[in-house]
Amino acid sequence: MSTTAPPASKLSRLAPLLLDIGLPLAVFYGLRQTGLSLSWCYAAGTTAGAAIVGFTAIRRRKLDGIAVVVLAGFAIQLLVSLLTGDVKLAALTDSVTTGVIGAAMLLSLLGRQPGFYAIVLRVRGATAAGRESIETLWQTKPAYRQLMRTLTVVFGMALIAEALVRVVLVATLGPDQVVGLSRVLQIATIAGLMGWTLWYGKRTAPRWS
């Protein structure tokens, strides 16, 4: 029996990600057409993004670590935008946040458990059975431990690379272009990492499943 998800299912999985990125951009560029200042347009777009994350957390009745990081990032961007009026500086905070997360992922390799394993444990370990299954794989399958370390390295390096690319964009482009391309860079990085993780996980599954 084929396990390939139908196109509608794949699109439904991408819908939340597209909404997270698309709505803030739509708000920003929509308000720019009205003549509103850059800083207020950016503040409105950032607020819209934070509202999506907050609404999702309320609907699921759960504010996990990833949501906290995203909300904190939006809050910092909003504060910088309103206090300085500098949209490019506010966008640059994305690089700081992303770079710190990437560095933390790589540094986690020095500890007992890599960062990606902690993410998997949080996402798939919501139930006692799920947590036990993940912990058993970690304890009994060397190939699974290697998978988690490899994914941690890839995620860490990709996030740091994204941060550096955004710095270049901020340094070379105008505010309007920076806002749009920064979000495009974000969604491309996330989508690329998700796709690669699924591919690599399936490729190595026979070694640890």
N, C-alpha and C positions, 0 to 999 in steps of 0.2 A: 504493500500500500504506500502511495506517495505521501510524504510529509511536507511537501512544498505548500506554503501558505498561498491562498488565492490572492490576486491583486488587491481586492477590496480590503482584505485583512492587513496586507502590508501597508496600504494607505492609511488605514485606521490607526496603525501603530505610529506612523509618522505625523498624524494630525496634531497631537499635543505639542510636539517639537516645533512644527510649522507655526502653530498658534503662538507659542512662547516667543518666537523670533519675529513672526510676521505682524502681530498686532502692535508691538511697540514701534516698528518701522512705519506702519500705516498711520499711526497717530502722529508720529514725528513729521513725516512728509505731508500728511494732510493738513496739519496746522501750519506748516511752512508756506503752503499755498495761500493761506489767509494773511500772510505778512507778519505773523507773530515772530518774536525774536528767537534766535537759535537756542539760547539757554532755556527759555520757557518751553519751547517745543521739545527739547531734549528731556526736560523735567517731566513733561506730560507723558512722553513715550516711556520713560523709565518707570513712572508711576503705574502705567498700564501693565508693564511687564511684571512688576511686583504684585499687582492685583491678581494677575492670572495665577502666579505661584501661590499666593495666599488663599485664593478661592479653591484651588486644587487641594491644598492641605486641609482646609475646612471640610470640603466634600468628602475627603478620605478619612477625616478625623485623625490625621497623623501628620506631624511636622518632622520629617526625618532630617538627617544631617545634611543631605544634598540640598534640600529645600532651604535650610538655614543659611547655607553658604550662598545660594542664589539670592535670597532675600537680602542678606548682608551686602552683597555686591551691588544690588540695585539701590540700597539705602545710601551706600558710600557715593555712588555715581550721582544720585539726586542731590546729596548734600554738597558735593564739590561743584556741581553745576549751578546750584542756587547761590552759593557763597562766592564763587569766583566769576560766574558768567562765562567760563571758558569750557566750551563743549569738548574740545580736543583733550584738555586736561582730564575732564570727566571720563572720556572714552579710554584714556590711558590707565585709569584705575582698573579696567578689565585686564590689562596686561599684568598689573601687579598681582591681582587676585589669581589669575590663571597661572602665572609664574610661580607663585607661592605654593599652589596646590600641586603643580608639577614637581617642584623641588621636594615637597613633602612626600610625594609618591616614591621618588627615588631614594630619599633618606630612609623610608620605611624598610627598604631592603636590608638595612643594617640591623633591623630588629628581628624578632622571632617570626613575625607574620608580615608579609608584604601588604601594601595598601590596597591592592585590587582584591585580595582575599577578604579584607574587612568590608569592602563594598558588596561583594557577593554574599557575604554572611548577613549583611543588613537587608539586602534586597530579597534574597531567597530563603533567609532564615527567619521569616516572620512567624512561622509556626514552629512548634517544638520538633515536629517530624522533619521539617525542612532544614532546620538548624543542625539536627543530628546527622542528616544525610551529608551536608556540606562538611561538617567536622570529621565525619568518618572518612570521607575522601581525602581530606587534608592529612589525617593521621596515618592512613594505610596505603596511599597511592603516591609514590615519589613523582610520577609523571604529572599528577595533578598539582603537586607543590611547584614543580617546574613551570607548569602552565601559568599559575598565579604570579610567579616571579617574572615570567616573560611579559605577561600583560601589564604588570606594574611598570616595567621598564619602558614599554612602548607608550603607555599612557603618559608617564612622566615626561618623556622626551618630546612627545607630540604637544603637550600642553605648554612646555617651555618654548618650543618652536613657534607655536601660535602667538604666545606673548611677545616674542621678538619681532614677528612679522607685523603685529599690530603697532609696535613702537615705530617701525619704519613707515607704516601708513600714516600715523599721526604726524610724523616729522615731515612728510613729503606732500600730503594732500590737504585740501581745504576741509572745513568742518562738515559741510553737507556730505561730501564724499566719504569722510571718515566714519560717520554714523552708519551709513548704509553698508559699506564694505566691512566694517567691524563686525556687524551682525552676520553678514554673509560668511565671513571667515569663521565665526563661531559655529554656525550651523554646519558648515563644510567639515570642520574639525570633528564635531560631535558625530555627524553622520558617518564620516570616514572611520572613526574609531569603533563605532557600533558595528559597521559592516565588517571591518577587519576582525573584530573580536568574534563575531558569529562564524566567519569563515575559518579562522584559526582554531576555534574551539571544536568545530565539527571535524576539522582535519586531524586533530590530535586526540579526539574522543576515544578511538580504539585503544589507546595506550592507558587510559585511566578509567574509562566507564565500566 
